[in-house]
Amino acid sequence: MEYVDLYLIHWPVCLKPGPPELPTRKENAVPLDLAGVWRAMEECQRLGLAKAIGVSNFTTRHLDGVLAVATVPPAVNQVELNPAWQQRTLRAYCADRGIHVAAYSPLGGQNWDGQGSAVLDSEVLAAIAKARGKTVAQVCCCLPGR
């Protein structure tokens, strides 16, 4: 492989080595030189190793930090985006700055308690889907921001 189409920073945090814990605890975080990481990402793109560079799970505050040092702004911010987690403020922020928002988990994720999906099990979305002769998944994929 000579290059990747899109290279993302997965999280704006760095964690201590060990088995993953969700939700992540603050004491497992370690300092991250986000400016240095972004400069290295820009170098990957300059060398042709990545066609585009971006981020994932970044808030507006994290994006402000990247944009303050970037010569190449993030092309994408991949975040959880579904009817239960619409991210309106973040989507508007990204739109104003030309950053594409890619939806992670548009059908909703499993609840933290391991019981079902707040999106796919939604009675409101089920009623909307039924009225339109569609599945809940089809309704979710047609909502604004997708």
SETILUM-471331 format. One record per atom (N, C-alpha, C): residue in one letter; x, y, z. Coordinates in Angstrom, 2 decimals. Each point is the difference from the previous one (the first is absolute). Layout:
{residuo = A	xx = X	yy = Y	zz = Z}
...
//
This chain:
{residuo = M	xx = 0.85	yy = -1.16	zz = 0.00}
{residuo = M	xx = -0.85	yy = 1.16	zz = 0.00}
{residuo = M	xx = 0.90	yy = 1.23	zz = 0.00}
{residuo = E	xx = -0.30	yy = 0.93	zz = -0.88}
{residuo = E	xx = 0.81	yy = 1.21	zz = -0.13}
{residuo = E	xx = -0.56	yy = 1.19	zz = 0.78}
{residuo = Y	xx = -1.31	yy = 0.01	zz = 0.21}
{residuo = Y	xx = -0.62	yy = 1.12	zz = 0.71}
{residuo = Y	xx = -1.36	yy = -0.45	zz = 0.53}
{residuo = V	xx = -0.53	yy = 0.80	zz = 0.91}
{residuo = V	xx = -1.38	yy = -0.20	zz = 0.47}
{residuo = V	xx = -0.81	yy = 1.20	zz = -0.46}
{residuo = D	xx = -1.27	yy = -0.21	zz = -0.24}
{residuo = D	xx = -0.87	yy = 1.09	zz = -0.44}
{residuo = D	xx = -0.24	yy = 1.01	zz = 1.12}
{residuo = L	xx = -0.19	yy = -0.50	zz = 1.21}
{residuo = L	xx = -0.31	yy = 0.88	zz = 1.13}
{residuo = L	xx = 0.68	yy = -0.54	zz = 1.24}
{residuo = Y	xx = 0.75	yy = 0.86	zz = 0.67}
{residuo = Y	xx = 0.74	yy = -0.37	zz = 1.21}
{residuo = Y	xx = -0.56	yy = 0.85	zz = 1.15}
{residuo = L	xx = -0.54	yy = -0.65	zz = 1.03}
{residuo = L	xx = -0.66	yy = 0.70	zz = 1.10}
{residuo = L	xx = 0.74	yy = -0.18	zz = 1.32}
{residuo = I	xx = -0.02	yy = 1.04	zz = 0.82}
{residuo = I	xx = 0.34	yy = -0.13	zz = 1.42}
{residuo = I	xx = -1.29	yy = -0.51	zz = 0.65}
{residuo = H	xx = 0.04	yy = -1.18	zz = 0.61}
{residuo = H	xx = -1.23	yy = -0.61	zz = 0.50}
{residuo = H	xx = -0.61	yy = 0.76	zz = 1.18}
{residuo = W	xx = 0.81	yy = 0.39	zz = 0.95}
{residuo = W	xx = -0.48	yy = 0.71	zz = 1.19}
{residuo = W	xx = 0.94	yy = 1.14	zz = 0.31}
{residuo = P	xx = -0.50	yy = 1.07	zz = 0.59}
{residuo = P	xx = 0.87	yy = 1.11	zz = 0.39}
{residuo = P	xx = 0.65	yy = -0.24	zz = 1.36}
{residuo = V	xx = 0.12	yy = -1.25	zz = 0.39}
{residuo = V	xx = 0.63	yy = -0.37	zz = 1.27}
{residuo = V	xx = 0.94	yy = -1.17	zz = -0.23}
{residuo = C	xx = 0.90	yy = -0.19	zz = 0.93}
{residuo = C	xx = 0.91	yy = -1.14	zz = -0.02}
{residuo = C	xx = -0.24	yy = -0.76	zz = 1.30}
{residuo = L	xx = -0.05	yy = -1.31	zz = -0.09}
{residuo = L	xx = -0.30	yy = -0.81	zz = 1.19}
{residuo = L	xx = 1.19	yy = -0.87	zz = 0.38}
{residuo = K	xx = 0.09	yy = -0.29	zz = 1.28}
{residuo = K	xx = 1.03	yy = -0.92	zz = 0.49}
{residuo = K	xx = -0.21	yy = -1.36	zz = -0.64}
{residuo = P	xx = 1.08	yy = -0.75	zz = -0.23}
{residuo = P	xx = -0.16	yy = -1.35	zz = -0.54}
{residuo = P	xx = -0.81	yy = -0.88	zz = 0.96}
{residuo = G	xx = -0.72	yy = -0.93	zz = -0.55}
{residuo = G	xx = -0.78	yy = -0.92	zz = 0.81}
{residuo = G	xx = -1.32	yy = -0.30	zz = -0.67}
{residuo = P	xx = -0.77	yy = -0.88	zz = 0.60}
{residuo = P	xx = -1.29	yy = -0.34	zz = -0.59}
{residuo = P	xx = -0.91	yy = 1.23	zz = -0.06}
{residuo = P	xx = -0.73	yy = 0.15	zz = -1.09}
{residuo = P	xx = -0.87	yy = 1.17	zz = -0.12}
{residuo = P	xx = -1.15	yy = -0.05	zz = 1.01}
{residuo = E	xx = -0.34	yy = 1.17	zz = 0.52}
{residuo = E	xx = -1.13	yy = 0.13	zz = 0.92}
{residuo = E	xx = -0.95	yy = 1.05	zz = -0.55}
{residuo = L	xx = -1.25	yy = -0.34	zz = -0.10}
{residuo = L	xx = -1.00	yy = 0.98	zz = -0.43}
{residuo = L	xx = -1.09	yy = 0.07	zz = 1.06}
{residuo = P	xx = -0.36	yy = 1.17	zz = 0.42}
{residuo = P	xx = 0.59	yy = 1.28	zz = -0.40}
{residuo = P	xx = 1.40	yy = 0.16	zz = 0.57}
{residuo = T	xx = 0.81	yy = 0.78	zz = -0.70}
{residuo = T	xx = 1.39	yy = 0.23	zz = 0.39}
{residuo = T	xx = 0.06	yy = 0.85	zz = 1.26}
{residuo = R	xx = 0.89	yy = -0.35	zz = 0.90}
{residuo = R	xx = 0.19	yy = 0.78	zz = 1.23}
{residuo = R	xx = 1.12	yy = 1.01	zz = -0.21}
{residuo = K	xx = -0.16	yy = 1.19	zz = 0.58}
{residuo = K	xx = 0.99	yy = 1.08	zz = -0.16}
{residuo = K	xx = 1.39	yy = -0.41	zz = 0.45}
{residuo = E	xx = 0.10	yy = -0.82	zz = 1.03}
{residuo = E	xx = 1.33	yy = -0.39	zz = 0.50}
{residuo = E	xx = 0.76	yy = -0.90	zz = -0.98}
{residuo = N	xx = -0.67	yy = -0.52	zz = -1.01}
{residuo = N	xx = 0.68	yy = -0.81	zz = -1.02}
{residuo = N	xx = 0.53	yy = 0.84	zz = -1.16}
{residuo = A	xx = -0.28	yy = 1.30	zz = 0.01}
{residuo = A	xx = 0.47	yy = 0.88	zz = -1.07}
{residuo = A	xx = 1.43	yy = 0.45	zz = 0.28}
{residuo = V	xx = 0.76	yy = 0.19	zz = -1.08}
{residuo = V	xx = 1.35	yy = 0.54	zz = 0.10}
{residuo = V	xx = 0.10	yy = 1.19	zz = -0.94}
{residuo = P	xx = 0.95	yy = 0.91	zz = 0.23}
{residuo = P	xx = 0.11	yy = 1.19	zz = -0.85}
{residuo = P	xx = 0.20	yy = -0.36	zz = -1.48}
{residuo = L	xx = -0.58	yy = 0.81	zz = -0.86}
{residuo = L	xx = 0.10	yy = -0.19	zz = -1.44}
{residuo = L	xx = 0.41	yy = 1.32	zz = -0.63}
{residuo = D	xx = 1.05	yy = -0.03	zz = -0.81}
{residuo = D	xx = 0.44	yy = 1.18	zz = -0.74}
{residuo = D	xx = -0.81	yy = 0.06	zz = -1.30}
{residuo = L	xx = -1.22	yy = 0.52	zz = 0.11}
{residuo = L	xx = -0.89	yy = 0.02	zz = -1.15}
{residuo = L	xx = 0.57	yy = 0.82	zz = -1.15}
{residuo = A	xx = 0.66	yy = 1.11	zz = 0.30}
{residuo = A	xx = 0.61	yy = 0.82	zz = -1.06}
{residuo = A	xx = 1.08	yy = -0.80	zz = -0.72}
{residuo = G	xx = 0.82	yy = -0.72	zz = 0.75}
{residuo = G	xx = 1.05	yy = -0.81	zz = -0.62}
{residuo = G	xx = -0.56	yy = -1.14	zz = -0.83}
{residuo = V	xx = -1.05	yy = -0.63	zz = 0.51}
{residuo = V	xx = -0.65	yy = -1.08	zz = -0.75}
{residuo = V	xx = -0.58	yy = 0.55	zz = -1.30}
{residuo = W	xx = -0.65	yy = 1.18	zz = 0.07}
{residuo = W	xx = -0.60	yy = 0.56	zz = -1.21}
{residuo = W	xx = 1.07	yy = 0.37	zz = -1.02}
{residuo = R	xx = 1.12	yy = 0.56	zz = 0.45}
{residuo = R	xx = 1.09	yy = 0.32	zz = -0.93}
{residuo = R	xx = 0.52	yy = -1.26	zz = -0.69}
{residuo = A	xx = 0.09	yy = -1.10	zz = 0.74}
{residuo = A	xx = 0.43	yy = -1.28	zz = -0.59}
{residuo = A	xx = -1.03	yy = -0.50	zz = -1.01}
{residuo = M	xx = -1.26	yy = 0.20	zz = 0.28}
{residuo = M	xx = -1.06	yy = -0.39	zz = -0.95}
{residuo = M	xx = 0.14	yy = 0.82	zz = -1.29}
{residuo = E	xx = 0.24	yy = 1.30	zz = 0.15}
{residuo = E	xx = 0.18	yy = 0.86	zz = -1.18}
{residuo = E	xx = 1.20	yy = -0.47	zz = -0.83}
{residuo = E	xx = 1.05	yy = -0.43	zz = 0.68}
{residuo = E	xx = 1.18	yy = -0.50	zz = -0.71}
{residuo = E	xx = -0.33	yy = -1.28	zz = -0.77}
{residuo = C	xx = -0.80	yy = -0.87	zz = 0.59}
{residuo = C	xx = -0.44	yy = -1.21	zz = -0.70}
{residuo = C	xx = -0.74	yy = 0.36	zz = -1.28}
{residuo = Q	xx = -0.86	yy = 1.01	zz = 0.09}
{residuo = Q	xx = -0.73	yy = 0.42	zz = -1.19}
{residuo = Q	xx = 0.95	yy = 0.62	zz = -1.02}
{residuo = R	xx = 0.92	yy = 0.84	zz = 0.46}
{residuo = R	xx = 0.96	yy = 0.64	zz = -0.90}
{residuo = R	xx = 0.84	yy = -1.03	zz = -0.75}
{residuo = L	xx = 0.34	yy = -1.10	zz = 0.68}
{residuo = L	xx = 0.80	yy = -1.07	zz = -0.61}
{residuo = L	xx = -0.83	yy = -0.91	zz = -0.90}
{residuo = G	xx = -1.31	yy = 0.21	zz = -0.05}
{residuo = G	xx = -0.86	yy = -0.84	zz = -0.83}
{residuo = G	xx = -0.40	yy = -1.31	zz = 0.65}
{residuo = L	xx = 0.25	yy = -0.14	zz = 1.29}
{residuo = L	xx = -0.37	yy = -1.23	zz = 0.71}
{residuo = L	xx = -1.48	yy = -0.02	zz = 0.36}
{residuo = A	xx = -0.61	yy = 1.17	zz = 0.04}
{residuo = A	xx = -1.43	yy = 0.13	zz = 0.29}
{residuo = A	xx = -0.56	yy = 1.04	zz = -0.95}
{residuo = K	xx = -1.09	yy = -0.32	zz = -0.66}
{residuo = K	xx = -0.63	yy = 0.96	zz = -0.91}
{residuo = K	xx = -0.71	yy = 1.11	zz = 0.78}
{residuo = A	xx = -0.57	yy = -0.36	zz = 1.14}
{residuo = A	xx = -0.67	yy = 0.98	zz = 0.86}
{residuo = A	xx = 0.28	yy = -0.38	zz = 1.45}
{residuo = I	xx = -0.06	yy = 1.00	zz = 0.88}
{residuo = I	xx = 0.21	yy = -0.24	zz = 1.42}
{residuo = I	xx = -1.17	yy = 0.59	zz = 0.78}
{residuo = G	xx = -0.28	yy = -0.61	zz = 1.12}
{residuo = G	xx = -1.13	yy = 0.47	zz = 0.79}
{residuo = G	xx = 0.06	yy = -0.50	zz = 1.42}
{residuo = V	xx = -1.12	yy = 0.13	zz = 0.68}
{residuo = V	xx = -0.09	yy = -0.34	zz = 1.41}
{residuo = V	xx = -1.28	yy = -0.79	zz = 0.26}
{residuo = S	xx = -0.07	yy = -0.55	zz = 1.17}
{residuo = S	xx = -1.18	yy = -0.75	zz = 0.42}
{residuo = S	xx = -0.24	yy = 0.28	zz = 1.47}
{residuo = N	xx = -1.25	yy = 0.17	zz = 0.36}
{residuo = N	xx = -0.40	yy = 0.23	zz = 1.39}
{residuo = N	xx = 0.53	yy = 1.32	zz = 0.56}
{residuo = F	xx = 0.15	yy = 1.02	zz = -0.84}
{residuo = F	xx = 0.49	yy = 1.30	zz = 0.44}
{residuo = F	xx = -1.17	yy = 0.94	zz = 0.27}
{residuo = T	xx = 0.09	yy = 0.72	zz = 1.10}
{residuo = T	xx = -0.97	yy = 1.04	zz = 0.33}
{residuo = T	xx = 0.45	yy = 1.30	zz = -0.66}
{residuo = T	xx = -0.81	yy = 1.03	zz = 0.13}
{residuo = T	xx = 0.40	yy = 1.30	zz = -0.56}
{residuo = T	xx = 1.27	yy = 0.51	zz = 0.67}
{residuo = R	xx = 0.15	yy = -0.24	zz = 1.28}
{residuo = R	xx = 1.21	yy = 0.42	zz = 0.72}
{residuo = R	xx = 1.23	yy = -0.71	zz = -0.56}
{residuo = H	xx = -0.10	yy = -1.30	zz = -0.23}
{residuo = H	xx = 1.13	yy = -0.74	zz = -0.58}
{residuo = H	xx = 0.31	yy = 0.51	zz = -1.41}
{residuo = L	xx = -1.05	yy = 0.25	zz = -0.78}
{residuo = L	xx = 0.21	yy = 0.50	zz = -1.36}
{residuo = L	xx = 0.65	yy = 1.38	zz = 0.02}
{residuo = D	xx = -0.39	yy = 0.85	zz = 0.95}
{residuo = D	xx = 0.65	yy = 1.31	zz = 0.13}
{residuo = D	xx = 1.51	yy = -0.18	zz = 0.18}
{residuo = G	xx = 0.39	yy = -0.96	zz = 0.82}
{residuo = G	xx = 1.42	yy = -0.25	zz = 0.24}
{residuo = G	xx = 0.73	yy = -0.43	zz = -1.25}
{residuo = V	xx = -0.62	yy = -0.85	zz = -0.80}
{residuo = V	xx = 0.62	yy = -0.45	zz = -1.25}
{residuo = V	xx = 0.06	yy = 1.15	zz = -1.00}
{residuo = L	xx = -1.10	yy = 0.71	zz = -0.16}
{residuo = L	xx = -0.05	yy = 1.08	zz = -0.99}
{residuo = L	xx = 0.97	yy = 1.13	zz = 0.33}
{residuo = A	xx = 0.33	yy = 0.17	zz = 1.27}
{residuo = A	xx = 0.95	yy = 1.05	zz = 0.39}
{residuo = A	xx = 1.40	yy = -0.27	zz = -0.52}
{residuo = V	xx = 0.34	yy = -1.27	zz = -0.24}
{residuo = V	xx = 1.36	yy = -0.35	zz = -0.46}
{residuo = V	xx = 0.02	yy = -0.56	zz = -1.42}
{residuo = A	xx = -1.16	yy = -0.27	zz = -0.56}
{residuo = A	xx = -0.08	yy = -0.71	zz = -1.28}
{residuo = A	xx = 0.37	yy = 0.90	zz = -1.18}
{residuo = T	xx = 0.79	yy = -0.57	zz = -0.91}
{residuo = T	xx = 0.15	yy = 0.62	zz = -1.32}
{residuo = T	xx = -0.96	yy = -0.68	zz = -0.96}
{residuo = V	xx = -0.39	yy = -1.23	zz = 0.35}
{residuo = V	xx = -1.03	yy = -0.75	zz = -0.73}
{residuo = V	xx = -1.09	yy = -0.31	zz = 1.02}
{residuo = P	xx = -1.20	yy = 0.54	zz = -0.17}
{residuo = P	xx = -1.06	yy = -0.29	zz = 0.98}
{residuo = P	xx = -0.50	yy = -1.44	zz = -0.16}
{residuo = P	xx = -0.59	yy = -0.55	zz = 1.04}
{residuo = P	xx = -0.57	yy = -1.34	zz = -0.12}
{residuo = P	xx = -1.05	yy = -0.04	zz = -1.11}
{residuo = A	xx = 0.04	yy = -1.03	zz = -0.81}
{residuo = A	xx = -1.00	yy = -0.18	zz = -1.05}
{residuo = A	xx = -1.29	yy = -0.57	zz = 0.59}
{residuo = V	xx = 0.14	yy = -0.78	zz = 1.07}
{residuo = V	xx = -1.12	yy = -0.75	zz = 0.56}
{residuo = V	xx = 0.08	yy = 0.00	zz = 1.53}
{residuo = N	xx = -1.15	yy = 0.02	zz = 0.64}
{residuo = N	xx = -0.13	yy = -0.32	zz = 1.42}
{residuo = N	xx = -1.05	yy = -1.10	zz = 0.09}
{residuo = Q	xx = 0.44	yy = -1.20	zz = 0.33}
{residuo = Q	xx = -0.92	yy = -1.13	zz = 0.11}
{residuo = Q	xx = -0.47	yy = -0.08	zz = 1.45}
{residuo = V	xx = -1.31	yy = 0.12	zz = 0.20}
{residuo = V	xx = -0.56	yy = 0.00	zz = 1.34}
{residuo = V	xx = -1.28	yy = -0.82	zz = 0.03}
{residuo = E	xx = -0.37	yy = -0.43	zz = 1.21}
{residuo = E	xx = -1.29	yy = -0.68	zz = 0.14}
{residuo = E	xx = -1.09	yy = 0.99	zz = -0.39}
{residuo = L	xx = -0.84	yy = -0.43	zz = -0.91}
{residuo = L	xx = -1.05	yy = 0.88	zz = -0.52}
{residuo = L	xx = -1.20	yy = -0.85	zz = -0.36}
{residuo = N	xx = -1.09	yy = 0.19	zz = 0.72}
{residuo = N	xx = -1.22	yy = -0.76	zz = -0.25}
{residuo = N	xx = -1.17	yy = 0.78	zz = 0.61}
{residuo = P	xx = -1.23	yy = -0.46	zz = -0.15}
{residuo = P	xx = -1.13	yy = 0.77	zz = 0.53}
{residuo = P	xx = 0.07	yy = 0.27	zz = 1.50}
{residuo = A	xx = 0.67	yy = -0.85	zz = 0.75}
{residuo = A	xx = 0.11	yy = 0.22	zz = 1.44}
{residuo = A	xx = 1.19	yy = 0.91	zz = 0.36}
{residuo = W	xx = 0.90	yy = 0.19	zz = -0.93}
{residuo = W	xx = 1.22	yy = 0.79	zz = 0.24}
{residuo = W	xx = 0.26	yy = 0.82	zz = -1.25}
{residuo = Q	xx = -0.69	yy = 1.14	zz = -0.11}
{residuo = Q	xx = -0.02	yy = 0.74	zz = -1.27}
{residuo = Q	xx = 1.16	yy = 0.97	zz = -0.20}
{residuo = Q	xx = 0.68	yy = 0.39	zz = 1.04}
{residuo = Q	xx = 1.21	yy = 0.82	zz = -0.11}
{residuo = Q	xx = -0.20	yy = 1.28	zz = -0.82}
{residuo = R	xx = -1.09	yy = 0.69	zz = 0.22}
{residuo = R	xx = -0.32	yy = 1.19	zz = -0.81}
{residuo = R	xx = 1.08	yy = 1.08	zz = 0.07}
{residuo = T	xx = 0.46	yy = 0.30	zz = 1.19}
{residuo = T	xx = 1.02	yy = 1.05	zz = 0.16}
{residuo = T	xx = 1.29	yy = -0.39	zz = -0.70}
{residuo = L	xx = 0.43	yy = -1.23	zz = 0.19}
{residuo = L	xx = 1.23	yy = -0.48	zz = -0.64}
{residuo = L	xx = -0.14	yy = -0.02	zz = -1.51}
{residuo = R	xx = -1.16	yy = -0.45	zz = -0.50}
{residuo = R	xx = -0.20	yy = -0.02	zz = -1.46}
{residuo = R	xx = 0.05	yy = 1.40	zz = -0.58}
{residuo = A	xx = -0.60	yy = 0.98	zz = 0.67}
{residuo = A	xx = 0.03	yy = 1.38	zz = -0.48}
{residuo = A	xx = 1.42	yy = 0.55	zz = 0.02}
{residuo = Y	xx = 0.72	yy = -0.28	zz = 1.07}
{residuo = Y	xx = 1.40	yy = 0.44	zz = 0.12}
{residuo = Y	xx = 0.82	yy = -0.55	zz = -1.18}
{residuo = C	xx = -0.14	yy = -1.29	zz = -0.25}
{residuo = C	xx = 0.76	yy = -0.64	zz = -1.08}
{residuo = C	xx = -0.41	yy = 0.56	zz = -1.36}
{residuo = A	xx = -1.29	yy = 0.19	zz = -0.22}
{residuo = A	xx = -0.47	yy = 0.55	zz = -1.28}
{residuo = A	xx = 0.59	yy = 1.38	zz = -0.24}
{residuo = D	xx = 0.06	yy = 0.83	zz = 1.03}
{residuo = D	xx = 0.56	yy = 1.35	zz = -0.13}
{residuo = D	xx = 1.48	yy = -0.02	zz = -0.36}
{residuo = R	xx = 0.68	yy = -1.10	zz = 0.29}
{residuo = R	xx = 1.44	yy = -0.08	zz = -0.22}
{residuo = R	xx = 0.38	yy = -0.98	zz = -1.11}
{residuo = G	xx = -0.99	yy = -0.49	zz = -0.73}
{residuo = G	xx = 0.27	yy = -0.89	zz = -1.13}
{residuo = G	xx = 0.46	yy = -1.39	zz = 0.39}
{residuo = I	xx = -0.35	yy = -0.42	zz = 1.21}
{residuo = I	xx = 0.37	yy = -1.34	zz = 0.48}
{residuo = I	xx = -1.21	yy = -0.91	zz = -0.18}
{residuo = H	xx = 0.16	yy = -1.07	zz = -0.78}
{residuo = H	xx = -1.08	yy = -0.95	zz = -0.22}
{residuo = H	xx = -0.23	yy = -0.81	zz = 1.28}
{residuo = V	xx = -1.25	yy = -0.19	zz = 0.38}
{residuo = V	xx = -0.33	yy = -0.84	zz = 1.14}
{residuo = V	xx = -0.43	yy = -1.36	zz = -0.52}
{residuo = A	xx = 0.71	yy = -1.04	zz = 0.42}
{residuo = A	xx = -0.34	yy = -1.37	zz = -0.37}
{residuo = A	xx = -0.68	yy = -0.65	zz = 1.20}
{residuo = A	xx = -1.13	yy = -0.64	zz = -0.26}
{residuo = A	xx = -0.78	yy = -0.61	zz = 1.08}
{residuo = A	xx = 0.58	yy = -1.35	zz = 0.39}
{residuo = Y	xx = 0.35	yy = -0.11	zz = 1.27}
{residuo = Y	xx = 0.32	yy = -1.29	zz = 0.58}
{residuo = Y	xx = -1.26	yy = -0.47	zz = 0.72}
{residuo = S	xx = -0.35	yy = -1.25	zz = -0.15}
{residuo = S	xx = -1.14	yy = -0.60	zz = 0.69}
{residuo = S	xx = -1.32	yy = 0.71	zz = -0.29}
{residuo = P	xx = -0.33	yy = 0.22	zz = -1.30}
{residuo = P	xx = -1.23	yy = 0.71	zz = -0.33}
{residuo = P	xx = -1.27	yy = -0.74	zz = 0.42}
{residuo = L	xx = 0.12	yy = -1.28	zz = 0.28}
{residuo = L	xx = -1.16	yy = -0.77	zz = 0.47}
{residuo = L	xx = -0.01	yy = -0.11	zz = 1.52}
{residuo = G	xx = 0.88	yy = 0.72	zz = 0.64}
{residuo = G	xx = 0.08	yy = -0.03	zz = 1.46}
{residuo = G	xx = 0.87	yy = -1.14	zz = 0.45}
{residuo = G	xx = 0.59	yy = 0.17	zz = 1.14}
{residuo = G	xx = 0.83	yy = -1.05	zz = 0.57}
{residuo = G	xx = -0.77	yy = -0.73	zz = 1.08}
{residuo = Q	xx = 0.64	yy = -1.01	zz = 0.53}
{residuo = Q	xx = -0.62	yy = -0.72	zz = 1.11}
{residuo = Q	xx = 0.06	yy = 0.88	zz = 1.24}
{residuo = N	xx = -1.05	yy = -0.01	zz = 0.78}
{residuo = N	xx = -0.02	yy = 0.78	zz = 1.24}
{residuo = N	xx = 1.13	yy = -0.44	zz = 0.91}
{residuo = W	xx = 0.47	yy = 0.90	zz = 0.87}
{residuo = W	xx = 1.08	yy = -0.33	zz = 0.93}
{residuo = W	xx = -0.36	yy = -1.18	zz = 0.89}
{residuo = D	xx = -1.29	yy = -0.21	zz = 0.24}
{residuo = D	xx = -0.40	yy = -1.12	zz = 0.85}
{residuo = D	xx = -0.07	yy = -1.31	zz = -0.78}
{residuo = G	xx = 0.32	yy = 0.06	zz = -1.32}
{residuo = G	xx = 0.01	yy = -1.20	zz = -0.82}
{residuo = G	xx = -1.37	yy = -0.43	zz = -0.48}
{residuo = Q	xx = -1.01	yy = 0.81	zz = 0.22}
{residuo = Q	xx = -1.37	yy = -0.37	zz = -0.34}
{residuo = Q	xx = -0.51	yy = 0.78	zz = -1.20}
{residuo = G	xx = 0.09	yy = -0.56	zz = -1.18}
{residuo = G	xx = -0.62	yy = 0.59	zz = -1.17}
{residuo = G	xx = 0.60	yy = 1.30	zz = -0.47}
{residuo = S	xx = -0.74	yy = 0.67	zz = -0.89}
{residuo = S	xx = 0.44	yy = 1.24	zz = -0.61}
{residuo = S	xx = -1.06	yy = 1.07	zz = 0.19}
{residuo = A	xx = 0.39	yy = 1.15	zz = 0.53}
{residuo = A	xx = -0.94	yy = 1.10	zz = 0.22}
{residuo = A	xx = -0.58	yy = 0.49	zz = -1.32}
{residuo = V	xx = 0.70	yy = -0.22	zz = -1.09}
{residuo = V	xx = -0.47	yy = 0.46	zz = -1.31}
{residuo = V	xx = -0.89	yy = -1.05	zz = -0.65}
{residuo = L	xx = 0.52	yy = -1.18	zz = -0.22}
{residuo = L	xx = -0.78	yy = -1.03	zz = -0.70}
{residuo = L	xx = -1.22	yy = -0.45	zz = 0.79}
{residuo = D	xx = 0.03	yy = 0.16	zz = 1.31}
{residuo = D	xx = -1.14	yy = -0.39	zz = 0.84}
{residuo = D	xx = -0.94	yy = 1.16	zz = 0.30}
{residuo = S	xx = 0.22	yy = 1.15	zz = -0.62}
{residuo = S	xx = -0.81	yy = 1.19	zz = 0.27}
{residuo = S	xx = -1.42	yy = -0.16	zz = -0.53}
{residuo = E	xx = -0.98	yy = 0.22	zz = 0.87}
{residuo = E	xx = -1.40	yy = -0.07	zz = -0.42}
{residuo = E	xx = -0.35	yy = 1.14	zz = -0.94}
{residuo = V	xx = 0.59	yy = 1.16	zz = 0.21}
{residuo = V	xx = -0.25	yy = 1.16	zz = -0.88}
{residuo = V	xx = 0.50	yy = -0.30	zz = -1.40}
{residuo = L	xx = 1.23	yy = -0.50	zz = -0.11}
{residuo = L	xx = 0.54	yy = -0.32	zz = -1.33}
{residuo = L	xx = -0.76	yy = -1.16	zz = -0.65}
{residuo = A	xx = -0.46	yy = -0.95	zz = 0.80}
{residuo = A	xx = -0.79	yy = -1.11	zz = -0.54}
{residuo = A	xx = -1.31	yy = 0.52	zz = -0.59}
{residuo = A	xx = -0.63	yy = 0.96	zz = 0.66}
{residuo = A	xx = -1.25	yy = 0.57	zz = -0.52}
{residuo = A	xx = 0.25	yy = 0.78	zz = -1.29}
{residuo = I	xx = 1.08	yy = 0.76	zz = -0.04}
{residuo = I	xx = 0.34	yy = 0.74	zz = -1.22}
{residuo = I	xx = 0.27	yy = -0.98	zz = -1.14}
{residuo = A	xx = 0.75	yy = -1.04	zz = 0.28}
{residuo = A	xx = 0.33	yy = -1.00	zz = -1.02}
{residuo = A	xx = -1.26	yy = -0.69	zz = -0.51}
{residuo = K	xx = -0.87	yy = -0.39	zz = 0.91}
{residuo = K	xx = -1.24	yy = -0.69	zz = -0.38}
{residuo = K	xx = -0.85	yy = 0.89	zz = -0.89}
{residuo = A	xx = -0.13	yy = 1.27	zz = 0.36}
{residuo = A	xx = -0.82	yy = 0.94	zz = -0.78}
{residuo = A	xx = 0.53	yy = 0.18	zz = -1.41}
{residuo = R	xx = 1.27	yy = -0.22	zz = -0.19}
{residuo = R	xx = 0.62	yy = 0.19	zz = -1.32}
{residuo = R	xx = 0.31	yy = -1.31	zz = -0.72}
{residuo = G	xx = -0.37	yy = -1.12	zz = 0.61}
{residuo = G	xx = 0.25	yy = -1.29	zz = -0.61}
{residuo = G	xx = 1.49	yy = -0.33	zz = -0.09}
{residuo = K	xx = 0.75	yy = 0.44	zz = 0.99}
{residuo = K	xx = 1.45	yy = -0.19	zz = 0.02}
{residuo = K	xx = 0.41	yy = -0.70	zz = 1.30}
{residuo = T	xx = 1.24	yy = -0.41	zz = 0.06}
{residuo = T	xx = 0.54	yy = -0.53	zz = 1.25}
{residuo = T	xx = 0.58	yy = 1.16	zz = 0.81}
{residuo = V	xx = 0.21	yy = -0.24	zz = 1.29}
{residuo = V	xx = 0.62	yy = 1.03	zz = 0.84}
{residuo = V	xx = 1.39	yy = 0.34	zz = -0.55}
{residuo = A	xx = 0.73	yy = -1.01	zz = -0.44}
{residuo = A	xx = 1.34	yy = 0.25	zz = -0.56}
{residuo = A	xx = -0.08	yy = 0.91	zz = -1.22}
{residuo = Q	xx = -0.98	yy = -0.21	zz = -0.87}
{residuo = Q	xx = -0.14	yy = 0.86	zz = -1.18}
{residuo = Q	xx = -0.31	yy = 1.44	zz = 0.40}
{residuo = V	xx = -0.84	yy = 0.17	zz = 1.01}
{residuo = V	xx = -0.32	yy = 1.35	zz = 0.48}
{residuo = V	xx = 1.26	yy = 0.66	zz = 0.55}
{residuo = C	xx = 0.76	yy = -0.73	zz = 0.79}
{residuo = C	xx = 1.23	yy = 0.55	zz = 0.58}
{residuo = C	xx = 0.98	yy = 0.48	zz = -1.06}
{residuo = C	xx = 0.11	yy = -0.74	zz = -1.07}
{residuo = C	xx = 0.97	yy = 0.34	zz = -1.05}
{residuo = C	xx = -0.47	yy = 1.16	zz = -0.88}
{residuo = C	xx = -1.25	yy = 0.40	zz = 0.12}
{residuo = C	xx = -0.52	yy = 1.11	zz = -0.81}
{residuo = C	xx = -0.12	yy = 1.30	zz = 0.78}
{residuo = L	xx = 0.35	yy = -0.02	zz = 1.26}
{residuo = L	xx = -0.12	yy = 1.20	zz = 0.83}
{residuo = L	xx = 1.06	yy = 1.02	zz = -0.37}
{residuo = P	xx = -0.27	yy = 1.28	zz = 0.22}
{residuo = P	xx = 1.00	yy = 1.04	zz = -0.28}
{residuo = P	xx = 1.30	yy = -0.27	zz = 0.75}
{residuo = G	xx = 1.10	yy = 0.34	zz = -0.64}
{residuo = G	xx = 1.30	yy = -0.21	zz = 0.62}
{residuo = G	xx = 0.63	yy = -1.32	zz = -0.38}
{residuo = R	xx = -0.69	yy = -0.80	zz = -0.78}
{residuo = R	xx = 0.59	yy = -1.28	zz = -0.42}
{residuo = R	xx = 0.68	yy = 0.18	zz = -1.32}
//
